[in-house]
Amino acid sequence: MTDRFEYILFVGFSYLFRLCGLKISRRFSTILAFVFFYIIPIRKETTIDNLTKAFTEYTPAQIKKIAFNSYKSFATALIEILYLPWIDEKSILNIAKFEGVELTRKKHEEGKGVILLAAHFGNWEYSGIAGGLTMQIPFSIIIKPQRNTLVSDWLNKMRTRWGNEVIPLGISIRQVYKALKDGKIVAMAADQRGSADGIRVNFFGRKAAVYPGPAILALKTGAPIFYGVSVRQPDNSYIIKFEEVDTKNLPESEEEKIVELSQRLTD
């Protein structure tokens, strides 16, 4: 019952934003940020604590401003995602623009599988969709299923609307290996916290747990890794610049290779 209610609310906002249009709908981000930062604070203390430790030179007022704008940025991305059913191919290509895709395309044309890494920054969903359209090569996107299966199915329908496929995390690592061995482009946002007993790398002066999956996939398959995040511009478009991650001169042992490559990805 809870899942169905959440889904109805989710879709209801999608239709509301359709009536308002994307430009006006984005203005709701300030309201949403205010609600979840001040009225119903979600992880506010953690956000401020992390920012304080990362940016030691900033004052509490500066940290608070960055924190609030982070909530606003996430709210903007959520609104844009909810607007996905009503957007067309031309519009999404105008919103998300890419730099450095030539080398990525060249690697793919050589028959190599390619790993594209992103982060939950800007609008990662638009990046995945627009990336496949820009390169005219469908992406195999590794996704983490949502707790609410109805919302998860809705999202996957949007992700695959223009030809991309999704590979649910945890279902079959063999499917990911096969995609890379078949020369496909595998995309993922792998910036979330890893397991407590997993590997740790330096991140803003502290040791942070990360997922070793991207590094392991690259080492096992020989696939090159390109990193790119969507940076929101003043006009609410995004620029995504792909940069190849250096996989040369790694340590001898397999475990050290995974840690070192994971550190390079985090850097």
Secondary structure, 3 states (H helix, E strand, C coil): CHHHHHHHHHHHHHHHHHHHCHHHHCCHHHHHHHHHHHHCCCCHHHHHHHHHHHCCCCCHHHHHHHHHHHHHHHHHHHHHHHCHHHCCHHHHHHHEEEECHHHHHHHHHCCCCEEEEECCCCCHHHHHHHHHHHHCCCEEEEECCCCCHHHHHHHHHHHCCCCCEEEECCCCHHHHHHHHHCCCEEEEECCCCCCCCCCEEEECCEEEECCCHHHHHHHHHCCCEEECCEEECCCCCEEEECEECCCCCCCCCHHHHHHHHHHHHHC
